[in-house]
Amino acid sequence: MSTTLTIRIDEKTKQRLERLAAAMARSKSYLVSTAINEFIEANEWQIREIEKAVTKADQPDAKFIDHEDVAEWLDSWGTKNEKKPPG
């Protein structure tokens, strides 16, 4: 089941959407609905992962590595003196 949602977009974006819909042989509604779903899925995933990481970081036995140590390790990648991962 679907419902109607009205949005305002600028004329240039509307024209781009119309050209894309024509090129893909899809409706504007289909493209916008797909884009919104993909945006929501990506952001929901990101929020879930952030919440999991915060929960893990809040544990009493959480282990942290100094930013400087990580940066130094990353800077050594691809050099003759590549360092082992910190921690």
C-alpha positions in Angstrom: 0.0 0.0 0.0 1.3 3.5 -0.8 0.4 7.0 0.2 0.9 10.4 -1.4 3.6 12.8 -0.2 4.0 16.3 -1.7 7.4 17.9 -1.7 8.8 21.1 -3.1 11.9 21.0 -5.3 13.6 23.7 -7.4 12.9 23.7 -11.1 16.3 22.6 -12.1 16.1 19.5 -9.9 12.6 18.7 -11.4 14.0 19.0 -14.9 16.9 16.7 -14.0 14.5 14.2 -12.4 12.3 14.3 -15.6 15.3 13.6 -17.8 16.5 10.8 -15.6 13.1 9.2 -15.4 12.8 9.3 -19.2 16.2 7.9 -19.7 15.5 5.0 -17.3 11.9 4.5 -18.6 10.7 4.9 -15.0 8.3 7.3 -13.4 9.5 10.3 -11.4 7.5 8.8 -8.5 9.4 5.6 -8.7 12.8 7.3 -8.8 11.9 9.5 -5.8 10.5 6.7 -3.8 13.5 4.5 -4.5 15.9 7.4 -3.5 14.0 8.0 -0.3 14.0 4.3 0.6 17.8 4.1 0.0 18.4 7.2 2.0 16.4 5.9 4.9 18.0 2.5 4.8 21.5 3.9 4.8 20.8 6.3 7.6 19.0 3.8 9.7 22.0 1.5 9.3 24.4 4.2 10.3 22.4 5.1 13.4 22.2 1.5 14.4 26.0 1.0 14.0 26.7 4.2 16.0 24.4 3.1 18.8 26.2 -0.3 18.9 29.6 1.4 19.0 28.5 3.7 21.8 27.1 0.8 23.8 30.4 -1.1 23.3 32.5 2.0 24.2 30.4 2.4 27.4 31.3 -1.0 28.7 33.7 -1.1 31.6 36.2 -3.2 29.8 36.2 -1.1 26.6 39.6 -0.6 25.0 40.6 2.6 23.3 43.6 3.4 21.2 45.0 7.0 21.1 44.3 8.8 17.8 48.0 9.7 17.5 49.0 6.0 17.6 46.5 5.1 14.9 47.5 8.1 12.8 51.2 7.2 13.1 50.4 3.6 12.1 48.3 4.7 9.1 51.0 7.1 8.0 53.5 4.2 7.9 51.5 2.2 5.4 53.3 1.6 2.2 56.6 2.7 3.6 59.7 0.7 4.2 59.1 1.1 7.9 55.5 0.1 8.1 54.4 -0.3 11.7 52.3 -3.0 13.3 48.8 -2.0 14.3 48.6 -0.3 17.7 46.9 -1.9 20.6 
